[in-house]
C-alpha cells in the first residue's frame, strides 16, 4: 500500500496556503514601511498637527472637467446617440406643452417630479434646444458621487453636479448658482429623491432658492409613467408609454420667499399632472375651484388604500396570452 499524503488541517478556519499568503503580505507591508523618504510620504514630527485631508468624493467631487469642450462633445454623442434612442424604445415619450416656453431665453431652472432613474435620461432627451446641451443636473451626492466609478460617470454622461440632500449645504447651492449665472440651465428634482410608493413627496425649496438668488424662471414639469418602467427598487426596466408635460415659466412674486415659491411650484406640477390624466380645460376648472388632486395622494389612510388609489399609474402587469376562442 502506498503511503497516504497527510491531510492539511486548517488553522483557525484557514488553510496553510491562506496563512502563507497572509504572512507574505504582512512581510511586504513591513518592508514598505521601512522604505525611507522620498520613496514614501514623510512622517509628521511629534507635536505637529497633520494637515487635514479633504475627501474628493461626495459633495466635494470636482465636476469642472465635465464642462470642458471635449466632455461636452462626448455628452452630446451619448445623449443623441444612446440615451435618446433608448428612451424612444423603452418609454415612447409624448411631449406636451413646449409651446409654453414661448420666447424664453437665457438659463432656465427645470423642476420635475421624480419617480424613477429613467426620469433623468428621459428629460435630457426631451428638453428642447437651446437648453438641452447646456444644462447641469442636481444629483444626490451620496448616491451618484459616492465611488470613484459612479462619480466621473455621473458627471460625464448626464452632466451632474453633487447636491447634498440630507442637510443644507452652502457649497452645493453656490456651485449650482455659479453655473446658472454662467449661462447654464439647471435640472432639479425638488422632492429630493425617488418616490417610494408611486405617489409624490413634498417639494423642497432648492429650485425656489436658486430662482430667487439667480433671477431665473422655474419651468415646472410633470413626468407620468416612469414608475411603470423602473420604479424604486426595480433592477431592470420594462417598456411603457410616458407623458412629459411642460408648464409655463414661473417667476417669484414680490414678497415670495423660498418656502412660499416652492409651494407655488408644487401646485403648478400638480396642475400639470391633472392635465396629463384629463385635459387642459378640466384641469383649469379644478384649479380655479381649488380641487386639483395632490401629488402626494390620500393622507391618513392605509398603505393598501394608497396603492389602490394609484389606479392606472401603478405598475402594469403584462396580460397573459391565450388561444383565440374558435367556437
Buried (B, 14 or more C-beta within 10 A) or exposed (E): EEEEEEEEEEEEEEEEEEEEEEEEEEEEEEEEEEEEEEEEEEEEEEEEEEEEEEEEBBBEBEBEEBBEEEBBEBBEEBBBEEBBEBBEEBBEBBBBBEEBBEEBEEBBBBBBBBBBBBBBBBBBBBBEEEBBBBBBBBBBBBBBBBEEEBBBBBBBBBBBBBBBBEEEBEEBBEBBBEBBEEEBBBBBBBBBEBBEBBBBBEBBBBBBBBBBBBEBBBBBBBBBBBBBBBBBEBEEBEEBEBBBBBBBBBBBEEEBEBEEBBBBBBBBBBBBBBBBBEEBEEBBEBBEEEEBBBBBBEEEEEEEEBBEBBEEBBBEEEEEEEEEEEE
